[in-house]
């Protein structure tokens, strides 16, 4: 290819990847539903976007390293504290039982259905065992299932990808060896591969731990060091044994997320952006290698294989993986209806199908187009049906609001108690241990760990937050944290107003809606609470005490509407009002200013 063709191909691929993701976000559908057909169409119409022409022999190793970065990022979101008891048991069974069952049943059907040899069918079954967090995560974001289902499915997807990658590499070497003893050779090689990958992950995590402990790297350099470590470690492991770098990558991410002494920021804008770009590029590039001619005699049989995996194999795997656990019947059913195929299946098929075809193995040329069809079919099917199926099975989170109150002063805790008495599931976070103990004594759920991690779903993983209210005495903290979190949570983010005489660095200059209007600042709450005011909840139809201020309305369906500087929501029948009302609460307490 000429320089102009290469430049045009790279530019078009990037534009198609990002454009597809933008379109998917506007349509509110998983990006994969747009990326795959766009890549397929681009490959059929434009020769310059074919990655095998653009990159040649470098395409396959670059795909492997790119997937390693994705899995490292997925590993950073895995919190060991959340994976205990029945959840761990289910995840272990889904991998230890689900992988061999899916591999065996998929291979048994692939041979007669796709008209391929036994060796090609064994390879196809191995490729289709994987799911992946990059596919499961966005789908669950639309569905919003219960927290433990979210944990189980994300953990399964994050761990099964490297397992499937190693399995695919080992099956490839076994079937090309023509020994016929596929399962024996794969079993021995698999244990060796897992050992190499785990050792690489431990070594990489140890290097990162030492660097973060010894050097003040900061956010930018610390992120760069992580990227270098995961790519270097994955490359070294892949040199020793193919695809073991995927195990090393997810192990490194898991270790970095859970080891003490490594200060990883809760929000990782660079990694998040990089992973998004990589996913788009990979799906566009791999889809572009699938030609219309290759689908001519594979499309319908591959749809039949996808239907078999969805309607028979996955329910069987879920049925044998969930008995004896505390999951409800509906939750077990939803696990049986969530196994989309993603980037690792596509990358593995792209890597190994050409090699098998070159070896003259019958039907090997059908592996990549068949995998492409299964990916498109499963993602489309689950993307369209996951939400109604989850609702039918009772596997979604309650629709009621789940606010997070940031602050631990007595009036804030009493506000949490009042909202909880109105039927809401309230979560609170505070920085000082005295305030955290006050929250515990009130019987309110305390968000674990670091604030940004708790809210954004990284690290401590606190899902289901529908609104965040910053109610601390630090006006600058409230303003800055609200700005950082806005757009990172499902619902609204509001803060207390800064007093008119505030000389803060941030608060006086940050826009956006503030809670309760400009007059109810932290000092105003403190002063009125000291004078005996109380936070209380009562039905909207009852007479309001004189001199009270309306703070929130709790609707009959559990929706929470705050009073803001933009206006006061009108009360309706069946609403509950939350008020700051003058009165005697016994001995008045003076809230301390946090951090002052």
Secondary structure by P-SEA (a helix, b strand, c coil): ccaaaaaaaaaaaaaaaaaaaaaaaaacccaaaaaaaaaaaaaacccccccccccccaaaaaaaaaaaaaaaaaaaacccccccaaaaaaaaaaaccaaaaaaaaaaaaaaccccccaaaaaaaaaaacccccaaaaaaaaaacccaaaaaaaaaaaaaaaaaaaaaaaaaaaaaaacccaaaaaaaaaaaaaaaaaaaaaaaaaaaaaaaaacccccaaaaaaaaaaaaaaaaaaaaaacccaaaaaaaaaaaaaacccccccccccaaaaaaaaaaaaaaaaaaaaacccccccccaaaaaaaaaaaaccaaaaaaaaccccccccaaaaaaaaabbbbcaaaaaaaaacaaaaaaaccccccaaaaaaaaaaaaaaaaaaacaaaaaaaacccccccbbbbbccccaaaaaaaaaaaaaccbbbbbbccaaaaaaaaaaccccccccccccccccccccccccbbbbbcccaaaaaaaaaaacccccbbbbbccccccccccccccccccccccccccaaaaaaaaaaccccccccccccccccccccbbbcccbbbbbbcccbbbbbcccbbbbbbccccccbbbbbccccc
